């Protein structure tokens, strides 16, 4: 069974790992679990939802059996965080094509700007219980 509110992310992307660490620090209710897309669990979850397991250009939020991608996933995540971060969910008023265009531009240059690791990030002791590998 797949847990609710699981974030699938590019485990070698420094920017993506920074976002995961940010969510981990600001998710005081521990509502989210995490899985690198490159992990066996991440690959299986993507396939289950009909996505290409080689697609590392976005992160995914799996909630209530449904997969959300790009800006929709990001806004649903910040909406679940505590203030002041949840106020960013006001960006829902921006039309999806515009939000996803900006998201895609950042995603396309994330390795160049923020760098890339050789291996997926490994969760620290505090994070282990919320990671699905």
BALOBA-1460 file (C-alpha; in Angstrom, 3 decimals):
// residues 133
<rec num="1" residu="x" x="0.000" y="0.000" z="0.000"/>
<rec num="2" residu="x" x="1.248" y="3.462" z="-0.920"/>
<rec num="3" residu="x" x="1.148" y="5.989" z="1.907"/>
<rec num="4" residu="x" x="-0.876" y="9.154" z="1.458"/>
<rec num="5" residu="x" x="0.986" y="12.400" z="0.794"/>
<rec num="6" residu="x" x="4.170" y="10.966" z="-0.650"/>
<rec num="7" residu="x" x="6.543" y="13.287" z="-2.462"/>
<rec num="8" residu="x" x="8.570" y="11.684" z="-5.267"/>
<rec num="9" residu="x" x="11.645" y="13.740" z="-6.143"/>
<rec num="10" residu="x" x="14.855" y="13.602" z="-8.177"/>
<rec num="11" residu="x" x="17.231" y="12.160" z="-5.598"/>
<rec num="12" residu="x" x="20.442" y="13.401" z="-7.254"/>
<rec num="13" residu="x" x="19.279" y="17.004" z="-7.752"/>
<rec num="14" residu="x" x="20.693" y="19.421" z="-5.173"/>
<rec num="15" residu="x" x="17.727" y="21.769" z="-5.613"/>
<rec num="16" residu="x" x="15.213" y="18.942" z="-5.184"/>
<rec num="17" residu="x" x="17.015" y="17.678" z="-2.088"/>
<rec num="18" residu="x" x="16.918" y="21.211" z="-0.707"/>
<rec num="19" residu="x" x="13.153" y="21.308" z="-1.254"/>
<rec num="20" residu="x" x="12.750" y="17.952" z="0.508"/>
<rec num="21" residu="x" x="14.783" y="19.208" z="3.470"/>
<rec num="22" residu="x" x="12.708" y="22.404" z="3.532"/>
<rec num="23" residu="x" x="9.442" y="20.443" z="3.570"/>
<rec num="24" residu="x" x="10.815" y="18.076" z="6.207"/>
<rec num="25" residu="x" x="11.696" y="21.042" z="8.490"/>
<rec num="26" residu="x" x="8.376" y="22.822" z="7.938"/>
<rec num="27" residu="x" x="6.036" y="19.826" z="8.030"/>
<rec num="28" residu="x" x="5.519" y="19.785" z="11.776"/>
<rec num="29" residu="x" x="2.505" y="17.477" z="11.472"/>
<rec num="30" residu="x" x="4.658" y="14.937" z="9.596"/>
<rec num="31" residu="x" x="2.030" y="14.738" z="6.868"/>
<rec num="32" residu="x" x="4.498" y="13.883" z="4.081"/>
<rec num="33" residu="x" x="6.607" y="10.872" z="3.213"/>
<rec num="34" residu="x" x="9.401" y="11.035" z="0.651"/>
<rec num="35" residu="x" x="10.861" y="8.769" z="-2.002"/>
<rec num="36" residu="x" x="13.552" y="9.450" z="-4.601"/>
<rec num="37" residu="x" x="12.241" y="8.764" z="-8.092"/>
<rec num="38" residu="x" x="15.350" y="6.646" z="-8.681"/>
<rec num="39" residu="x" x="14.531" y="4.271" z="-5.788"/>
<rec num="40" residu="x" x="12.731" y="0.974" z="-6.336"/>
<rec num="41" residu="x" x="9.676" y="2.318" z="-4.508"/>
<rec num="42" residu="x" x="9.702" y="5.568" z="-6.489"/>
<rec num="43" residu="x" x="9.945" y="3.688" z="-9.776"/>
<rec num="44" residu="x" x="7.080" y="1.385" z="-8.821"/>
<rec num="45" residu="x" x="4.829" y="4.258" z="-7.706"/>
<rec num="46" residu="x" x="5.426" y="6.141" z="-10.973"/>
<rec num="47" residu="x" x="4.579" y="3.061" z="-13.031"/>
<rec num="48" residu="x" x="1.455" y="2.453" z="-10.953"/>
<rec num="49" residu="x" x="0.229" y="5.959" z="-11.820"/>
<rec num="50" residu="x" x="1.113" y="5.643" z="-15.509"/>
<rec num="51" residu="x" x="4.194" y="7.895" z="-15.531"/>
<rec num="52" residu="x" x="7.539" y="7.260" z="-17.176"/>
<rec num="53" residu="x" x="9.928" y="6.100" z="-14.441"/>
<rec num="54" residu="x" x="12.738" y="7.871" z="-16.310"/>
<rec num="55" residu="x" x="11.049" y="11.272" z="-15.954"/>
<rec num="56" residu="x" x="13.136" y="13.222" z="-13.458"/>
<rec num="57" residu="x" x="11.996" y="16.681" z="-14.603"/>
<rec num="58" residu="x" x="9.342" y="17.134" z="-11.948"/>
<rec num="59" residu="x" x="8.438" y="15.983" z="-8.529"/>
<rec num="60" residu="x" x="5.201" y="14.216" z="-7.876"/>
<rec num="61" residu="x" x="2.779" y="14.345" z="-4.987"/>
<rec num="62" residu="x" x="0.672" y="11.237" z="-4.506"/>
<rec num="63" residu="x" x="-2.416" y="12.129" z="-2.477"/>
<rec num="64" residu="x" x="-5.604" y="10.118" z="-2.041"/>
<rec num="65" residu="x" x="-4.575" y="7.750" z="-4.836"/>
<rec num="66" residu="x" x="-4.014" y="10.559" z="-7.331"/>
<rec num="67" residu="x" x="-0.739" y="11.889" z="-8.752"/>
<rec num="68" residu="x" x="-0.129" y="15.633" z="-8.935"/>
<rec num="69" residu="x" x="2.784" y="17.089" z="-10.875"/>
<rec num="70" residu="x" x="4.677" y="20.321" z="-11.420"/>
<rec num="71" residu="x" x="3.148" y="23.461" z="-9.937"/>
<rec num="72" residu="x" x="-0.004" y="21.663" z="-8.758"/>
<rec num="73" residu="x" x="2.124" y="19.312" z="-6.642"/>
<rec num="74" residu="x" x="4.243" y="22.182" z="-5.307"/>
<rec num="75" residu="x" x="1.232" y="24.287" z="-4.340"/>
<rec num="76" residu="x" x="-0.523" y="21.382" z="-2.636"/>
<rec num="77" residu="x" x="2.630" y="20.801" z="-0.595"/>
<rec num="78" residu="x" x="3.000" y="24.417" z="0.548"/>
<rec num="79" residu="x" x="-0.726" y="24.583" z="1.289"/>
<rec num="80" residu="x" x="-0.182" y="21.786" z="3.821"/>
<rec num="81" residu="x" x="2.693" y="23.553" z="5.585"/>
<rec num="82" residu="x" x="2.314" y="26.012" z="8.422"/>
<rec num="83" residu="x" x="2.274" y="29.778" z="8.072"/>
<rec num="84" residu="x" x="3.879" y="31.711" z="6.498"/>
<rec num="85" residu="x" x="4.679" y="29.066" z="3.852"/>
<rec num="86" residu="x" x="1.063" y="28.072" z="3.224"/>
<rec num="87" residu="x" x="0.392" y="31.607" z="2.018"/>
<rec num="88" residu="x" x="2.315" y="30.708" z="-1.136"/>
<rec num="89" residu="x" x="-0.673" y="28.587" z="-2.113"/>
<rec num="90" residu="x" x="-2.305" y="31.874" z="-3.138"/>
<rec num="91" residu="x" x="-0.401" y="31.309" z="-6.385"/>
<rec num="92" residu="x" x="-3.315" y="29.054" z="-7.417"/>
<rec num="93" residu="x" x="-4.785" y="32.226" z="-8.935"/>
<rec num="94" residu="x" x="-2.039" y="32.160" z="-11.578"/>
<rec num="95" residu="x" x="-3.270" y="30.062" z="-14.505"/>
<rec num="96" residu="x" x="-1.762" y="26.555" z="-14.625"/>
<rec num="97" residu="x" x="-0.075" y="27.020" z="-18.038"/>
<rec num="98" residu="x" x="1.838" y="30.036" z="-16.711"/>
<rec num="99" residu="x" x="2.727" y="28.298" z="-13.412"/>
<rec num="100" residu="x" x="3.903" y="25.181" z="-15.246"/>
<rec num="101" residu="x" x="5.909" y="27.214" z="-17.771"/>
<rec num="102" residu="x" x="7.871" y="28.837" z="-14.914"/>
<rec num="103" residu="x" x="8.177" y="25.479" z="-13.146"/>
<rec num="104" residu="x" x="9.527" y="23.825" z="-16.324"/>
<rec num="105" residu="x" x="12.089" y="26.576" z="-16.887"/>
<rec num="106" residu="x" x="13.448" y="26.108" z="-13.359"/>
<rec num="107" residu="x" x="13.392" y="22.304" z="-13.698"/>
<rec num="108" residu="x" x="15.253" y="22.426" z="-17.014"/>
<rec num="109" residu="x" x="18.161" y="24.411" z="-15.538"/>
<rec num="110" residu="x" x="18.260" y="23.001" z="-11.990"/>
<rec num="111" residu="x" x="21.397" y="20.878" z="-12.491"/>
<rec num="112" residu="x" x="23.271" y="23.745" z="-14.132"/>
<rec num="113" residu="x" x="22.326" y="26.253" z="-11.419"/>
<rec num="114" residu="x" x="22.259" y="24.091" z="-8.268"/>
<rec num="115" residu="x" x="24.378" y="21.084" z="-9.231"/>
<rec num="116" residu="x" x="23.901" y="17.361" z="-9.140"/>
<rec num="117" residu="x" x="25.144" y="14.561" z="-6.889"/>
<rec num="118" residu="x" x="26.537" y="11.246" z="-8.124"/>
<rec num="119" residu="x" x="24.141" y="9.245" z="-5.919"/>
<rec num="120" residu="x" x="20.720" y="9.751" z="-4.394"/>
<rec num="121" residu="x" x="20.572" y="11.508" z="-1.079"/>
<rec num="122" residu="x" x="20.324" y="9.233" z="1.920"/>
<rec num="123" residu="x" x="18.003" y="10.266" z="4.724"/>
<rec num="124" residu="x" x="19.538" y="11.127" z="8.072"/>
<rec num="125" residu="x" x="18.379" y="9.404" z="11.271"/>
<rec num="126" residu="x" x="15.546" y="11.899" z="11.852"/>
<rec num="127" residu="x" x="14.263" y="11.468" z="8.285"/>
<rec num="128" residu="x" x="14.488" y="7.668" z="7.919"/>
<rec num="129" residu="x" x="11.018" y="6.882" z="9.249"/>
<rec num="130" residu="x" x="9.456" y="9.148" z="6.602"/>
<rec num="131" residu="x" x="11.437" y="7.854" z="3.608"/>
<rec num="132" residu="x" x="10.273" y="5.032" z="1.356"/>
<rec num="133" residu="x" x="13.095" y="3.478" z="-0.592"/>
